[in-house]
Amino acid sequence: MIIGERVTLRALKREDSQQILEWVNNPKLKYLTGTVYPVSEVEHEKWFENKLNEKVNKIFGIEECNTKSLIGVIGLNNTDLINRNTELYIYLGAESHWGKGLGTDAVRTLIRFVFEELNLHRVSLVVFSYNKRAVSAYEKVGFVSEGIMRESLFKDGKYHDKILMALINDKEKSLLLGE
């Protein structure tokens, strides 16, 4: 377990699978994650099994500390151990948990783990321009915009921008420079 202030990041359990399937098929969440097609149980079972067996690109359940209930998932993709980079993704499943700082705490907690335990140097992500709450959360943690992929997402009959954001481990630079 990786413990944050308000959330704990833990290994997924088999019993989490059905809850996650419900979340990924929720229209409001699909709008925020970019999922287009409904996800079948068969597709989800294969994806879930693969994620459980991942050695490098891990996925964690986000558990609220007070209730010990699963509220979302956070994970790493395209981890490059040679160049010490990874990509982060997150979603909170239930709307009742949105806008309360729980996602921000989950991101901050995973970033701390990535930099301090995995010794990675850079974490990046892509966020849709219309997801203002997510952009704000990433900025609070220290992510900066590195570029805009203009009109690269077609959703609800119109084009939207994708924002590439990243966070560099600046503590590492300070140590190298003797600061």
Secondary structure, 3 states (H helix, E strand, C coil): CEECCCEEEEECCHHHHHHHHHHHCCHHHHHHHCCCCCCCHHHHHHHHHHHHHCCCCCEEEEEECCCCCEEEEEEEEEEECCCCEEEEEEEECCHHHCCCCHHHHHHHHHHHHHHHCCCCCEEEEEEECCCHHHHHHHHHHCCEEEEEEEEEEEECCEEEEEEEEEEECHHHHHHHHCC
